[in-house]
């Protein structure tokens, strides 16, 4: 089996279209992970619209997909009403909630399509939208074992691990690891990443991790639910990941800013003597793991 990853939206907090974000993109969080005929969708930010257009263009119909939402903050669900496949009869979308989640994502997605917010009601969608549960031990879907872990974020957020038994992709955004670290420590020293994060991402071919803030930005953003870039790097190194995608780019960061962050992250990898491959996630980037 293989895993095919596509980044449809890499931006955090707010869509940022324009000339300053042409390289890395301005759409908010959405990543697809495909294995055979299975399409796993991580988050429903504005990038989800382009994913839907690609599925229709490639005639992937009837479509059956599996949607995993990290959390319901607006930048992670605002693309759902513009996902064209849910308007087409015969299509099916399973919407999963980790067992610990109290509010169903299905209800939150339908709530944002009420008349006060959107002209088309959720009940008008022609596809089958099926609420489902992701048990604590995870579950196998089309030969891929999917599991979830709670992250550090206001209101809660979840990471997802996709494991074929040969390839592993972990999606872990909106996660403030730094709340569990001594942020007054020498920033050049390796960080003691909590074991639960390390174990969840251990051995991943690709870790997609929240890396919204630089060292300089973080003190004024502490408690907002996002990690420092160097913390994401140390997270990937400690977990023995092969590749790290820096994700959830700050809306204030231009392409030039993200490129500088990418250079700094690679320098940290070199200083630590690691073989980790690190890059800033870019809208439209496709990766295959066999």
C-alpha positions in Angstrom: 0.0 0.0 0.0 1.0 3.6 -0.4 0.0 7.0 0.9 -0.5 10.0 -1.3 -0.6 13.4 0.6 -1.8 16.7 -1.0 -1.7 20.1 0.8 -4.9 22.1 -0.2 -4.6 24.7 2.6 -1.6 25.4 4.8 -2.4 28.8 6.4 -3.6 29.2 10.0 -6.2 31.5 11.6 -7.4 33.4 8.5 -7.3 33.0 4.7 -4.6 35.3 3.3 -4.9 35.6 -0.5 -2.7 38.0 -2.4 0.8 38.6 -3.8 2.5 38.1 -0.4 1.4 34.4 -0.1 1.6 33.1 -3.7 4.3 30.5 -3.0 3.0 28.9 0.2 -0.7 29.7 -0.3 -3.4 31.6 1.6 -6.1 28.9 2.0 -6.7 27.6 5.5 -6.1 24.1 6.7 -7.0 21.1 4.5 -4.8 18.1 3.7 -5.9 14.9 1.9 -4.3 11.5 2.5 -5.2 8.9 -0.1 -4.6 5.2 -0.1 -6.0 3.3 -3.0 -9.7 4.3 -3.4 -9.8 5.7 0.2 -9.7 9.5 0.6 -9.0 10.8 4.1 -9.5 14.5 4.6 -7.8 16.3 7.4 -9.7 19.5 8.3 -12.2 21.5 6.2 -10.6 25.0 5.9 -10.9 27.0 2.7 -8.5 24.7 0.9 -11.3 22.1 0.9 -12.9 23.9 -2.0 -10.0 23.1 -4.3 -10.0 19.5 -3.2 -13.6 19.2 -4.2 -13.0 20.7 -7.6 -10.1 18.3 -8.2 -12.2 15.3 -7.3 -14.9 16.4 -9.8 -12.4 17.2 -12.5 -10.8 13.8 -12.1 -14.2 12.2 -12.2 -13.8 10.6 -8.8 -17.5 9.9 -8.7 -19.4 8.5 -7.0 -17.1 9.7 -4.2 -16.8 8.2 -0.7 -14.6 10.2 1.7 -13.6 10.3 5.3 -13.4 13.6 7.1 -11.3 14.1 10.2 -11.6 17.6 11.8 -8.9 18.6 14.3 -11.3 21.0 16.0 -14.1 23.4 15.1 -12.4 26.8 15.1 -13.6 28.6 12.0 -10.4 28.3 9.9 -10.8 24.5 10.1 -14.4 24.2 9.0 -15.2 27.2 6.9 -14.5 25.4 3.6 -17.0 22.7 4.1 -20.0 24.5 2.5 -17.9 25.0 -0.6 -16.9 21.3 -1.0 -18.8 20.5 -4.2 -19.0 16.7 -3.8 -21.5 17.1 -0.9 -24.0 18.6 -3.3 -24.0 15.6 -5.7 -26.4 12.7 -5.2 -24.7 9.3 -4.7 -21.6 10.7 -2.9 -20.9 9.8 0.7 -18.9 11.6 3.3 -18.2 10.0 6.7 -17.6 12.6 9.4 -15.6 11.2 12.4 -15.4 12.3 16.0 -12.8 11.0 18.4 -14.5 9.1 21.3 -13.6 11.9 23.8 -15.1 14.8 21.8 -18.2 16.2 23.5 -19.7 18.2 20.6 -20.2 16.3 17.4 -18.5 17.9 14.4 -21.5 16.9 12.3 -23.6 19.3 14.3 -21.0 22.0 14.1 -20.7 21.7 10.3 -24.5 21.9 9.9 -24.7 24.8 12.4 -22.5 27.0 10.2 -24.9 26.5 7.3 -27.9 28.0 9.1 -29.6 30.8 7.3 -27.9 33.5 9.3 -24.5 32.4 8.0 -25.0 30.7 4.7 -27.7 30.6 1.9 -27.9 26.8 1.5 -29.1 24.8 4.5 -27.3 21.7 5.5 -30.5 19.6 4.9 -30.3 20.6 1.2 -27.0 18.7 0.6 -27.6 15.8 -1.7 -24.8 13.5 -0.7 -25.0 11.2 2.3 -23.3 12.9 5.2 -22.8 10.2 7.9 -21.7 11.0 11.5 -19.3 8.3 12.8 -17.1 7.6 15.8 -13.3 7.0 16.0 -12.9 4.7 19.0 -10.1 5.3 21.5 -8.1 2.4 20.0 -8.6 3.7 16.5 -10.1 1.8 13.6 -9.1 0.3 10.3 -10.6 1.9 7.2 -9.7 0.3 3.9 -6.5 -1.2 5.3 -5.4 2.0 6.9 -5.4 2.2 10.7 -6.5 5.6 11.9 -6.1 6.8 15.4 -6.5 10.1 17.3 -4.8 11.9 20.2 -5.9 15.1 22.0 -3.6 18.1 21.6 -3.0 21.3 23.6 -5.3 24.0 22.2 -8.1 26.2 23.6 -11.3 24.2 23.3 -9.4 21.1 22.4 -7.9 19.7 19.2 -7.0 16.3 17.9 -4.1 14.8 15.9 -4.6 11.9 13.5 -2.3 9.1 12.6 -2.7 7.2 9.3 -0.8 3.9 9.3 -0.8 1.3 6.6 1.7 -1.0 8.4 4.4 0.2 6.1 3.8 4.0 5.8 2.8 6.5 8.4 1.5 10.0 8.1 0.7 12.1 11.2 -1.4 15.3 11.1 -0.9 17.3 14.3 -1.9 21.0 14.0 -3.2 23.6 16.4 -1.0 22.2 19.2 0.8 24.3 21.8 3.5 21.9 23.0 5.3 24.8 24.5 2.9 25.0 27.4 4.5 21.9 28.7 8.1 23.2 28.3 10.3 25.6 30.1 10.2 28.5 27.7 12.8 30.4 29.6 15.4 27.7 28.8 18.3 28.3 26.4 16.5 28.2 23.0 19.6 26.5 21.4 19.2 23.4 23.6 17.1 20.4 22.6 13.6 20.5 24.0 12.1 17.8 26.2 9.0 17.0 24.1 6.4 15.2 26.2 6.4 11.5 25.7 2.7 11.2 24.6 3.4 13.4 21.6 6.6 11.6 20.7 4.9 8.2 21.0 2.0 9.2 18.8 4.2 10.4 15.9 7.0 7.8 16.4 8.5 6.6 13.1 6.3 8.7 10.9 7.3 9.0 7.2 5.7 12.5 7.4 4.8 14.6 10.4 2.6 17.6 9.6 3.0 19.8 12.6 1.9 23.2 13.9 4.8 25.6 13.6 3.0 29.0 13.6 5.4 31.1 15.7 9.0 32.1 15.7 11.0 32.3 19.0 10.5 36.1 19.0 6.8 36.0 18.4 5.8 33.3 20.9 6.0 35.2 24.2 3.2 37.5 23.2 1.1 34.6 21.8 1.5 32.1 24.7 -1.7 30.4 25.4 -3.1 30.9 21.9 -2.7 27.2 21.1 0.2 27.1 18.7 3.9 26.0 18.8 7.2 27.5 18.1 9.0 26.4 14.9 12.0 25.0 16.8 9.6 23.0 19.0 8.1 21.4 16.0 11.6 20.5 14.7 12.6 18.9 18.1 9.2 17.1 18.2 9.9 15.4 14.8 13.5 14.6 15.7 12.6 13.0 19.1 9.8 11.0 17.4 12.2 9.7 14.8 10.2 11.0 11.9 11.7 11.1 8.4 10.1 14.3 7.2 8.5 17.3 8.9 6.1 19.7 7.2 5.9 23.0 9.0 2.2 23.8 9.0 -0.4 26.4 9.9 1.6 29.4 8.7 0.7 32.6 10.5 -1.4 34.9 8.4 1.1 37.7 9.1 3.9 35.7 7.5 4.7 36.5 3.9 6.3 34.0 1.5 9.7 35.6 2.4 9.0 35.2 6.1 8.1 31.5 5.6 11.2 30.9 3.6 13.3 32.4 6.4 11.5 30.1 8.9 12.3 27.1 6.7 16.0 28.1 6.5 16.1 28.5 10.3 14.4 25.1 10.9 16.9 23.3 8.6 19.8 25.0 10.4 18.4 23.6 13.7 18.2 20.1 12.2 21.9 20.4 11.1 23.0 21.6 14.5 21.3 18.6 16.1 23.0 16.3 13.7 19.8 14.8 12.5 18.8 13.4 9.1 15.3 14.9 9.4 14.0 16.5 6.1 12.1 19.6 7.0 10.2 21.9 4.7 7.4 24.5 4.9 4.1 23.0 3.7 3.1 24.6 0.4 -0.4 24.7 -1.2 -0.6 22.2 -4.1 2.4 20.1 -2.9 1.9 16.4 -3.4 4.0 13.7 -1.7 3.9 9.9 -2.2 5.1 7.3 0.3 5.5 3.7 -0.9 
